[in-house]
Amino acid sequence: MSVFADLVQHLADLLQPLFGATAAAAAIVLFTAFVRLLVHPLSRAAARGQKARTALQPKIAELRKKHQKNPEKLQKAVLELHAEEKVSPLSGCLPSVFQLPAFFLLYHLFSNTTIGGQANELLTHQLFAAPLGDRWADALGEGGMFGAAGLVYVGLFAVVAAVAAFNYRRTKLMMATNSPLPAADGEQVPGMGAVSKVMPFMSFFTLVTVAVVPLAAALYVVTSTTWSAVERAALYR
């Protein structure tokens, strides 16, 4: 923790001439971009995996029809099909999983008042009027929604809402194009109806995360979510 704290502090010092009091916030954005660049190959692999899984849907529909009365055989046949086509059902989760350590590192770094037995100097940094270690509830307590710190969160919420709306439209279009195939006799695959209804709204859940974590971690989430939206738009064309 202390090593990472020193790294963020040194990066903030380097950015001080350009960003002034918001240098630490700029350092977090730069750190997020670096993490996203590291996991970009996984994102590309996930995009290829998604396209491959979409191409397998007709074959999976045939297997469902063939083994509709034997779930165990169906599961085995689907796994064998994925192995035969060299498609991993979990490839789409890897980019998010590999980002979790970076997120939790920032979360703990800006949640602790001391690091290595010394005062956490990073908590003195701000994004405009909002301390990087505070949460939305703190901003509301100090000046309300439209106070100096509250307006910082209004801006973050606006960015997240815009990205979520963009993802919502893309998800709806993709699901309309790749609509769930019937399992048999014209019936939809069990559970897919509920998934189809919920999935387009998943991006809006990011608003909850931004509201409850320290501002530094929220800034990571907002930057990563925006990056992801642009990346997916490019990879899933």
For each residue, the residues with C-beta under 8 A, 3 or more apart:
1: 4 5 105 108 109 112 115 116
2: 5 6 115 116
3: 6 7
4: 1 7 8 105 109
5: 1 2 8 9 109 115 116 120 121 122
6: 2 3 9 10
7: 3 4 10 11
8: 4 5 11 12 24 27 28 31 109 122
9: 5 6 12 13 24 121 122
10: 6 7 13 14
11: 7 8 14 15 27 30 31
12: 8 9 15 16 23 24 26 27 125
13: 9 10 16 23
14: 10 11
15: 11 12 18 19 23 26 27 30
16: 12 13 19 20 23
17:
18: 15 23 26
19: 15 16 22 23 25 26
20: 16 23
21: 125 126 128
22: 19 25 26 126 127 128
23: 12 13 15 16 18 19 20 26 27 125
24: 8 9 12 27 28 122 125 126 132 216
25: 19 22 28 29 125 126 127 132 216 219
26: 12 15 18 19 22 23 29 30
27: 8 11 12 15 23 24 30 31
28: 8 24 25 31 32 106 132 216 219 220 223
29: 25 26 32 33 219 223
30: 11 15 26 27 33 34
31: 8 11 27 28 34 35 102 106 220
32: 28 29 35 36 102 219 220 223 224 227
33: 29 30 36 37 223 227
34: 30 31 37 38
35: 31 32 38 39 99 102 224
36: 32 33 39 40 99 224 227 228 231
37: 33 34 40
38: 34 35 98
39: 35 36 42 43 94 95 98 99
40: 36 37 43 44 231
41: 44 45
42: 39 45 46 94 95 98
43: 39 40 46 47 95 228 231 232 235
44: 40 41 47 48 235
45: 41 42 48 49 91 94
46: 42 43 49 50 91 92 94 95
47: 43 44 50 51 232 235 236
48: 44 45 51 52 91
49: 45 46 52 53 87 88 91 92
50: 46 47 53 54 91 92 236
51: 47 48 54 55 236
52: 48 49 55 56 85 87
53: 49 50 56 57 87 89
54: 50 51 57 178
55: 51 52
56: 52 53 59 60 81 82 85 87
57: 53 54 60 61 178 181
58: 61 62 181
59: 56 62 63 81
60: 56 57 63 64 78 81 181
61: 57 58 64 65 181 182 183
62: 58 59 65 66
63: 59 60 66 67 74 77 78 81
64: 60 61 67 68 74 183 184 189
65: 61 62 68 183 184
66: 62 63 77
67: 63 64 70 71 73 74 77
68: 64 65 74 183 184
69:
70: 67 73 74
71: 67 74 75
72: 75 76
73: 67 70 76 77
74: 63 64 67 68 70 71 77 78
75: 71 72 78 79
76: 72 73 79 80
77: 63 66 67 73 74 80 81
78: 60 63 74 75 81 82
79: 75 76 82 83
80: 76 77 83 84
81: 56 59 60 63 77 78 84 85
82: 56 78 79 85 87 88 89
83: 79 80 86
84: 80 81
85: 52 56 81 82
86: 83
87: 49 52 53 56 82 91
88: 49 82 91
89: 53 82
90: 93 94
91: 45 46 48 49 50 87 88 94
92: 46 49 50 95
93: 90 96 97
94: 39 42 45 46 90 91 97 98
95: 39 42 43 46 92 98 99 228
96: 93 99 100
97: 93 94 100
98: 38 39 42 94 95 101
99: 35 36 39 95 96 102 103 224
100: 96 97 103 104
101: 98 104 105
102: 31 32 35 99 105 106 220
103: 99 100 106 107 217 220 221 224
104: 100 101 107 108
105: 1 4 101 102 108 109
106: 28 31 102 103 109 110 214 216 217 220
107: 103 104 110 111 213 214 216 217
108: 1 104 105 111 112
109: 1 4 5 8 105 106 112 115 120 122 216
110: 106 107 120 122 123 132 133 214 215 216 217
111: 107 108 133 214
112: 1 108 109 115 120
113: 119 120 123
114: 117 118 119 120
115: 1 2 5 109 112 118 120 122
116: 1 2 5
117: 114
118: 114 115
119: 113 114
120: 5 109 110 112 113 114 115 123 133
121: 5 9 124
122: 5 8 9 24 109 110 115 125 132 133 216
123: 110 113 120 131 132 133
124: 121 131
125: 12 21 23 24 25 122 131 132
126: 21 22 24 25 129 130 131 132
127: 22 25 130 132 152 215 219
128: 21 22 148 151 152
129: 126 147 148 149 151 152
130: 126 127 134 139 148 149 152 153 215
131: 123 124 125 126 134 138 149 215
132: 24 25 28 110 122 123 125 126 127 214 215 216 219
133: 110 111 120 122 123 214 215 216
134: 130 131 138 139 149 214 215
135: 138 139 211 212 213 214 215
136: 139 140 153 210 211 212
137: 140 141
138: 131 134 135 141 142 149
139: 130 134 135 136 142 143 147 149 150 152 153
140: 136 137 144 145 150
141: 137 138
142: 138 139 147 149 150
143: 139 146 147 148 149 150
144: 140 147 150
145: 140 150 154
146: 143 150 151 154
147: 129 139 142 143 144 150 151
148: 128 129 130 143 151 152
149: 129 130 131 134 138 139 142 143 152 153
150: 139 140 142 143 144 145 146 147 153 154
151: 128 129 146 147 148 154 155
152: 127 128 129 130 139 148 149 155 156 215
153: 130 136 139 149 150 156 157 210 211 215
154: 145 146 150 151 157 158
155: 151 152 158 159
156: 152 153 159 160 210 218 219 222
157: 153 154 160 161 207 210 211
158: 154 155 161 162
159: 155 156 162 163 222 226
160: 156 157 163 164 206 207 210 221 222 225
161: 157 158 164 165 204 207
162: 158 159 165 166
163: 159 160 166 167 203 206 225 226 229
164: 160 161 167 168 203 204 206 207
165: 161 162 168 169
166: 162 163 169 170 229 233
167: 163 164 170 171 200 202 203 229 232
168: 164 165 171 172 200 201 203 204
169: 165 166 172 173
170: 166 167 173 174 232 233 236
171: 167 168 174 175 199 200 202 203
172: 168 169 175 176 200
173: 169 170 176 177
174: 170 171 177 178 236
175: 171 172 178 179 196 199 200
176: 172 173 179
177: 173 174
178: 54 57 174 175
179: 175 176
180: 188 189 192 193 196
181: 57 58 60 61 189
182: 61 185 186 187 188 189
183: 61 64 65 68 187 188 189 190
184: 64 65 68 187
185: 182
186: 182
187: 182 183 184
188: 180 182 183 192 193
189: 64 180 181 182 183 192
190: 183
191: 194 195
192: 180 188 189 195 196
193: 180 188 196 197
194: 191 197 198
195: 191 192 198 199
196: 175 180 192 193 199
197: 193 194 200
198: 194 195 201 202
199: 171 175 195 196 202
200: 167 168 171 172 175 197 203
201: 168 198 204 205
202: 167 171 198 199 205
203: 163 164 167 168 171 200 206 225
204: 161 164 168 201 207
205: 201 202 208 209
206: 160 163 164 203 209 210 221 222 225
207: 157 160 161 164 204 210 211
208: 205 211 212
209: 205 206 212 213 218 221
210: 136 153 156 157 160 206 207 213 218 221 222
211: 135 136 153 157 207 208 218
212: 135 136 208 209
213: 107 135 209 210 217 218 221
214: 106 107 110 111 132 133 134 135 217 218
215: 110 127 130 131 132 133 134 135 152 153 218 219
216: 24 25 28 106 107 109 110 122 132 133 219 220
217: 103 106 107 110 213 214 220 221
218: 156 209 210 211 213 214 215 221 222
219: 25 28 29 32 127 132 156 215 216 222 223
220: 28 31 32 102 103 106 216 217 223 224
221: 103 160 206 209 210 213 217 218 224 225
222: 156 159 160 206 210 218 219 225 226
223: 28 29 32 33 219 220 226 227
224: 32 35 36 99 103 220 221 227 228
225: 160 163 203 206 221 222 228 229
226: 159 163 222 223 229 230
227: 32 33 36 223 224 230 231
228: 36 43 95 224 225 231 232
229: 163 166 167 225 226 232 233
230: 226 227 233 234
231: 36 40 43 227 228 234 235
232: 43 47 167 170 228 229 235 236
233: 166 170 229 230 236 237
234: 230 231 237
235: 43 44 47 231 232
236: 47 50 51 170 174 232 233
237: 233 234
